[in-house]
């Protein structure tokens, strides 16, 4: 009876929605609503602080709460009728059990009769509306050339506008922004609720250690986002890539336009993560400037590796951009990103520790240490420059070979 009532209510809701919502947008609207609910659920679960369930100090309180927890019930719910009927049958009261079962069965019969009547009146109208062709959830008017693209030459500017417009038109691309926003929120919230006061390490030292390690973590998150958006940038051209090949711009310009389209938002997002977490941790000015500048140098390298390896190992047959990164090129890209991040962190670990302790303990820095600092940071800068130009050159070379 309960399943019958639920099915009838579901069918009734579908018929009403088909009548009210434009049928040619119903799929897009439901996908959008489902994504929003997933993001809300994802954020809500984190805000509830599930880590408190494993906190020994709060464990007794959690058990007491679960013990006293009662599911709200009502005498008008079918579940209540089913439970009362089952309890009465177990207690031997057959008449009372049949009474509750009869109420549930009559409710189910009424729901079925109601849905038949409504379907007879509304089904054909909704069915006729579903025969129209689907359209996008959001319509975009003719996009004007942004002011920051106007200094570019005509062909390059037109291609850059085309990239932005294509991203907006593809619902599988721009809807992922909501997931990224949820990821950024959870990332920042995790730093906000860190129990720094309970750690055995001195708080000011722990804050700066976490800030330094946060550089690698933030760039690692950037690598995952780059794999989703920047790496498939060449593969999403699919069978229309011959248009780009025969266009008035070179493959080198083609790749660099894609690089800058993704570089700017990636840089803004990563810098927001670093600066916001540093403010939450209340780090020293040295660590604030060091982490901000280091991330500024690392972001273009990660984005360039995504574009370069995506061009070197394109998958023009993939139906979804997320499929392009599952091949050999995507694996190589992620491995090199991890190595790149690890080398930068290792090169900076010693100098950063020495700089922090010298300021914390009011100790003078020797000449040898200054030489060490300059050498380490110069190596990091050279590595970041190489991470930009080497993958882009490699991607251009391999992409040219495939069409010669």
PLY file of the C-alpha trace (Angstrom):
ply
format ascii 1.0
element vertex 404
property float x
property float y
property float z
element edge 403
property int vertex1
property int vertex2
end_header
0.00 0.00 0.00
2.80 2.40 0.91
4.63 1.75 -2.36
1.38 2.20 -4.29
0.70 5.55 -2.62
4.28 6.69 -3.24
4.10 5.68 -6.91
0.80 7.49 -7.35
2.14 10.67 -5.76
5.28 10.49 -7.94
3.24 10.05 -11.10
1.00 12.94 -10.10
4.00 15.22 -9.55
5.47 14.26 -12.93
2.24 15.07 -14.75
1.90 18.43 -12.99
5.54 19.34 -13.67
5.22 18.46 -17.36
2.19 20.73 -17.60
3.79 23.68 -15.77
7.46 23.49 -16.85
8.35 23.96 -20.55
8.92 20.44 -21.80
11.85 21.38 -24.02
13.73 22.56 -20.93
12.63 19.97 -18.40
15.76 17.81 -18.69
18.11 20.76 -18.27
16.09 22.11 -15.36
16.13 18.78 -13.52
19.85 18.36 -14.11
20.44 21.85 -12.77
18.20 21.30 -9.74
19.86 17.95 -9.02
23.28 19.59 -9.15
22.19 22.37 -6.79
20.75 19.86 -4.31
23.95 17.80 -4.44
26.05 20.88 -3.71
23.74 21.89 -0.85
23.87 18.37 0.62
27.65 18.25 0.25
28.07 21.56 2.06
25.47 20.73 4.71
27.17 17.46 5.65
30.48 19.24 6.13
28.98 22.10 8.12
27.48 19.56 10.53
31.07 18.69 11.57
30.89 14.88 11.31
34.38 14.66 12.87
32.73 15.27 16.25
31.37 11.71 16.10
34.89 10.38 16.68
35.81 12.95 19.33
36.29 11.04 22.64
35.23 14.09 24.65
31.87 14.31 22.87
31.26 10.59 22.39
28.98 10.18 25.43
26.86 13.13 24.26
26.47 11.60 20.79
25.39 8.25 22.23
22.87 9.96 24.50
21.47 11.87 21.53
21.11 8.73 19.41
19.48 6.88 22.32
16.87 9.60 22.77
16.29 10.12 19.06
12.71 9.43 17.97
11.39 9.50 14.43
8.47 11.95 14.13
5.22 10.16 13.32
1.62 11.03 12.62
-1.60 9.01 12.73
-2.33 10.17 9.17
0.82 8.62 7.62
0.62 5.27 5.78
3.75 4.15 7.60
1.92 4.57 10.92
-0.99 2.44 9.67
1.41 -0.28 8.50
3.28 -0.29 11.83
0.08 -0.34 13.90
-1.30 -3.17 11.78
1.89 -5.19 12.20
1.98 -4.62 15.97
-1.67 -5.59 16.31
-1.11 -8.79 14.31
1.87 -9.75 16.49
-0.24 -9.15 19.61
-3.02 -11.40 18.26
-5.58 -8.61 17.61
-6.66 -9.69 14.14
-9.62 -7.29 13.94
-7.50 -4.25 14.87
-4.80 -5.37 12.43
-7.31 -5.71 9.58
-8.67 -2.25 10.44
-5.27 -0.59 9.97
-4.53 -2.63 6.85
-7.94 -1.63 5.45
-7.18 2.06 6.02
-3.89 1.72 4.17
-5.48 -0.22 1.30
-8.34 2.29 0.95
-5.83 5.15 0.85
-3.86 3.37 -1.86
-7.03 2.72 -3.88
-8.06 6.37 -3.55
-4.59 7.53 -4.70
-4.76 5.24 -7.76
-8.26 6.44 -8.65
-7.17 10.08 -8.27
-4.13 9.64 -10.50
-6.25 7.91 -13.15
-8.68 10.82 -13.21
-5.90 13.43 -13.39
-4.00 11.47 -16.01
-7.10 11.23 -18.16
-7.43 15.01 -18.03
-3.79 16.10 -18.23
-1.67 13.28 -19.71
-2.26 14.02 -23.39
-1.43 17.72 -22.94
1.84 16.91 -21.20
2.71 14.18 -23.72
2.20 16.52 -26.66
4.50 19.10 -25.07
7.32 16.56 -24.69
7.53 16.06 -28.46
9.29 19.38 -29.05
13.06 19.49 -29.43
15.16 20.16 -26.30
16.91 23.48 -25.87
19.52 24.81 -23.48
18.61 25.82 -19.98
20.00 29.31 -20.42
19.96 31.31 -23.63
22.89 33.49 -24.53
22.58 36.58 -26.64
25.24 37.57 -29.13
28.37 37.97 -27.06
30.15 41.28 -27.40
33.91 41.36 -27.45
35.22 41.89 -23.89
37.35 44.99 -23.41
40.44 42.98 -22.44
40.41 41.16 -25.80
40.22 44.25 -27.98
44.03 44.79 -28.20
44.38 41.36 -29.87
44.44 40.92 -33.62
41.19 40.07 -35.41
41.66 36.28 -35.85
43.06 35.79 -32.34
40.30 37.89 -30.78
37.62 35.98 -32.70
39.04 32.65 -31.56
39.20 33.81 -27.92
35.55 34.91 -28.06
34.68 31.57 -29.60
36.36 29.76 -26.68
34.42 31.74 -24.08
31.14 31.31 -25.95
31.68 27.56 -26.36
32.29 27.20 -22.64
29.04 29.05 -21.85
27.00 27.00 -24.29
28.20 23.63 -23.00
26.10 22.77 -19.95
28.50 19.99 -18.97
31.19 22.66 -18.55
29.72 25.70 -16.82
27.55 23.70 -14.41
30.75 22.30 -12.90
31.41 25.79 -11.53
28.87 25.09 -8.76
30.86 22.03 -7.71
34.06 24.08 -7.70
32.40 26.71 -5.52
31.36 23.98 -3.08
34.90 22.61 -3.13
36.36 26.04 -2.37
33.88 26.55 0.48
34.70 23.17 2.05
38.42 23.82 1.59
38.23 27.13 3.45
35.84 25.77 6.08
38.25 22.94 6.92
40.93 25.49 7.81
38.46 27.52 9.84
37.59 24.60 12.13
41.13 23.30 12.65
41.69 22.64 16.39
45.02 24.47 16.55
44.72 25.12 20.28
44.69 21.37 21.05
47.88 20.61 19.10
51.08 19.82 21.06
53.07 22.19 18.79
53.23 25.88 19.57
50.37 27.62 17.80
52.38 30.24 15.87
54.76 27.57 14.58
51.91 25.24 13.57
50.10 28.05 11.77
53.06 28.78 9.53
53.81 25.11 8.92
50.23 24.57 7.75
50.46 27.68 5.58
53.57 26.33 3.87
52.07 22.89 3.30
48.88 24.56 2.10
50.77 25.84 -0.96
51.27 22.30 -2.21
47.73 21.28 -1.30
46.15 24.25 -3.07
48.18 23.65 -6.24
47.28 19.96 -6.06
43.59 20.93 -6.02
44.35 23.23 -8.95
45.86 20.26 -10.82
42.62 18.29 -10.44
40.55 21.23 -11.71
43.00 21.76 -14.56
42.62 18.11 -15.51
38.86 18.62 -15.75
38.85 21.89 -17.72
42.21 22.79 -19.29
43.45 19.32 -20.27
40.41 18.51 -22.52
40.54 22.01 -24.11
42.02 20.64 -27.34
40.02 17.40 -27.34
36.67 19.20 -27.17
37.27 20.48 -30.71
36.55 16.89 -31.81
35.95 16.42 -35.53
35.84 20.18 -36.10
39.55 20.52 -35.38
40.22 20.72 -39.12
38.56 24.16 -38.99
41.19 25.32 -36.48
43.96 23.71 -38.53
42.89 25.54 -41.67
42.18 28.84 -39.87
44.24 32.04 -40.01
46.04 31.35 -36.71
48.94 28.98 -36.05
48.82 25.98 -33.73
51.13 27.85 -31.36
48.71 30.77 -31.11
45.81 28.31 -30.81
47.38 26.70 -27.73
48.41 29.98 -26.11
44.92 31.41 -26.48
43.53 28.37 -24.68
46.23 28.76 -22.04
45.28 32.34 -21.19
41.54 31.58 -21.27
42.00 29.07 -18.43
45.01 30.65 -16.70
43.27 33.80 -15.44
40.33 32.13 -13.58
42.62 29.37 -12.26
45.05 31.96 -10.89
42.27 33.96 -9.22
40.79 30.85 -7.61
44.12 29.58 -6.27
45.19 32.96 -4.94
41.84 33.32 -3.18
42.41 29.93 -1.51
45.93 30.84 -0.40
45.19 34.35 0.85
41.95 33.37 2.61
43.53 30.39 4.40
46.54 32.48 5.41
44.22 35.07 6.93
42.36 32.34 8.82
45.63 30.90 10.11
46.93 34.38 11.00
50.37 33.67 9.53
53.39 35.96 9.55
53.82 38.54 6.75
56.81 36.55 5.46
54.71 33.42 4.96
51.87 35.43 3.43
54.08 36.98 0.76
56.08 33.81 0.16
53.05 31.57 -0.37
51.26 34.14 -2.55
54.26 34.67 -4.83
55.09 30.95 -5.01
51.56 30.05 -6.03
51.59 32.88 -8.57
54.64 31.25 -10.19
53.30 27.68 -10.00
49.80 28.20 -11.41
50.88 29.01 -15.01
53.11 25.93 -14.98
50.24 23.62 -14.01
47.86 25.17 -16.56
50.55 24.99 -19.28
51.12 21.30 -18.53
47.38 20.71 -18.82
47.14 22.44 -22.19
50.44 21.00 -23.46
49.80 17.36 -22.60
46.18 17.70 -23.68
47.47 18.80 -27.09
50.15 16.10 -27.19
47.65 13.32 -26.45
44.28 14.55 -27.75
41.17 12.39 -27.80
38.93 13.80 -30.50
36.54 10.84 -30.21
35.61 11.40 -26.57
31.95 12.31 -26.08
32.54 13.91 -22.68
35.44 16.23 -21.72
35.97 14.20 -18.56
36.81 11.13 -20.66
39.78 12.79 -22.33
41.85 12.87 -19.13
41.45 9.13 -18.45
44.06 8.15 -21.03
47.85 7.95 -20.96
48.27 11.69 -21.40
46.04 12.46 -18.42
47.94 10.03 -16.21
51.26 11.52 -17.31
49.96 15.02 -16.65
48.87 14.23 -13.09
52.13 12.42 -12.31
54.22 15.35 -13.54
52.05 17.81 -11.60
52.65 15.88 -8.39
56.40 15.77 -9.11
56.43 19.49 -9.92
54.65 20.39 -6.69
56.84 18.06 -4.66
60.09 19.47 -6.05
59.00 23.07 -5.39
57.99 22.24 -1.81
61.28 20.40 -1.17
63.39 23.21 -2.63
61.65 25.83 -0.50
61.30 23.82 2.73
64.80 24.42 4.05
65.09 28.15 3.22
61.58 28.86 4.52
62.31 27.08 7.78
65.57 28.98 8.20
63.91 32.33 7.44
61.05 31.66 9.81
63.23 30.51 12.72
65.62 33.43 12.26
62.75 35.88 12.60
61.06 33.90 15.38
64.25 33.62 17.46
65.77 36.97 16.41
68.77 35.23 14.89
70.96 36.86 12.22
71.15 35.22 8.78
74.63 34.30 7.64
76.09 34.90 4.18
76.08 31.19 3.40
72.38 31.03 4.19
71.67 34.00 1.92
73.47 32.20 -0.93
71.43 29.09 -0.16
68.19 31.08 -0.20
68.99 32.76 -3.51
69.98 29.47 -5.11
66.86 27.61 -3.92
64.39 30.31 -4.93
66.17 30.79 -8.28
65.84 27.06 -8.93
62.12 27.24 -8.12
61.66 30.19 -10.47
63.58 28.42 -13.27
61.51 25.26 -12.74
58.26 27.25 -12.97
59.43 28.92 -16.21
60.36 25.53 -17.67
56.98 24.11 -16.64
55.31 26.80 -18.76
57.23 26.65 -22.03
58.41 23.01 -22.26
54.93 21.38 -22.13
53.49 23.99 -24.52
56.29 23.35 -27.01
55.91 19.61 -26.58
52.15 19.77 -27.13
52.52 21.95 -30.23
55.13 19.60 -31.71
53.09 16.42 -31.15
49.86 18.02 -32.33
51.55 19.19 -35.53
52.87 15.68 -36.19
49.37 14.21 -36.10
48.21 16.45 -38.96
51.24 16.32 -41.26
0 1
1 2
2 3
3 4
4 5
5 6
6 7
7 8
8 9
9 10
10 11
11 12
12 13
13 14
14 15
15 16
16 17
17 18
18 19
19 20
20 21
21 22
22 23
23 24
24 25
25 26
26 27
27 28
28 29
29 30
30 31
31 32
32 33
33 34
34 35
35 36
36 37
37 38
38 39
39 40
40 41
41 42
42 43
43 44
44 45
45 46
46 47
47 48
48 49
49 50
50 51
51 52
52 53
53 54
54 55
55 56
56 57
57 58
58 59
59 60
60 61
61 62
62 63
63 64
64 65
65 66
66 67
67 68
68 69
69 70
70 71
71 72
72 73
73 74
74 75
75 76
76 77
77 78
78 79
79 80
80 81
81 82
82 83
83 84
84 85
85 86
86 87
87 88
88 89
89 90
90 91
91 92
92 93
93 94
94 95
95 96
96 97
97 98
98 99
99 100
100 101
101 102
102 103
103 104
104 105
105 106
106 107
107 108
108 109
109 110
110 111
111 112
112 113
113 114
114 115
115 116
116 117
117 118
118 119
119 120
120 121
121 122
122 123
123 124
124 125
125 126
126 127
127 128
128 129
129 130
130 131
131 132
132 133
133 134
134 135
135 136
136 137
137 138
138 139
139 140
140 141
141 142
142 143
143 144
144 145
145 146
146 147
147 148
148 149
149 150
150 151
151 152
152 153
153 154
154 155
155 156
156 157
157 158
158 159
159 160
160 161
161 162
162 163
163 164
164 165
165 166
166 167
167 168
168 169
169 170
170 171
171 172
172 173
173 174
174 175
175 176
176 177
177 178
178 179
179 180
180 181
181 182
182 183
183 184
184 185
185 186
186 187
187 188
188 189
189 190
190 191
191 192
192 193
193 194
194 195
195 196
196 197
197 198
198 199
199 200
200 201
201 202
202 203
203 204
204 205
205 206
206 207
207 208
208 209
209 210
210 211
211 212
212 213
213 214
214 215
215 216
216 217
217 218
218 219
219 220
220 221
221 222
222 223
223 224
224 225
225 226
226 227
227 228
228 229
229 230
230 231
231 232
232 233
233 234
234 235
235 236
236 237
237 238
238 239
239 240
240 241
241 242
242 243
243 244
244 245
245 246
246 247
247 248
248 249
249 250
250 251
251 252
252 253
253 254
254 255
255 256
256 257
257 258
258 259
259 260
260 261
261 262
262 263
263 264
264 265
265 266
266 267
267 268
268 269
269 270
270 271
271 272
272 273
273 274
274 275
275 276
276 277
277 278
278 279
279 280
280 281
281 282
282 283
283 284
284 285
285 286
286 287
287 288
288 289
289 290
290 291
291 292
292 293
293 294
294 295
295 296
296 297
297 298
298 299
299 300
300 301
301 302
302 303
303 304
304 305
305 306
306 307
307 308
308 309
309 310
310 311
311 312
312 313
313 314
314 315
315 316
316 317
317 318
318 319
319 320
320 321
321 322
322 323
323 324
324 325
325 326
326 327
327 328
328 329
329 330
330 331
331 332
332 333
333 334
334 335
335 336
336 337
337 338
338 339
339 340
340 341
341 342
342 343
343 344
344 345
345 346
346 347
347 348
348 349
349 350
350 351
351 352
352 353
353 354
354 355
355 356
356 357
357 358
358 359
359 360
360 361
361 362
362 363
363 364
364 365
365 366
366 367
367 368
368 369
369 370
370 371
371 372
372 373
373 374
374 375
375 376
376 377
377 378
378 379
379 380
380 381
381 382
382 383
383 384
384 385
385 386
386 387
387 388
388 389
389 390
390 391
391 392
392 393
393 394
394 395
395 396
396 397
397 398
398 399
399 400
400 401
401 402
402 403
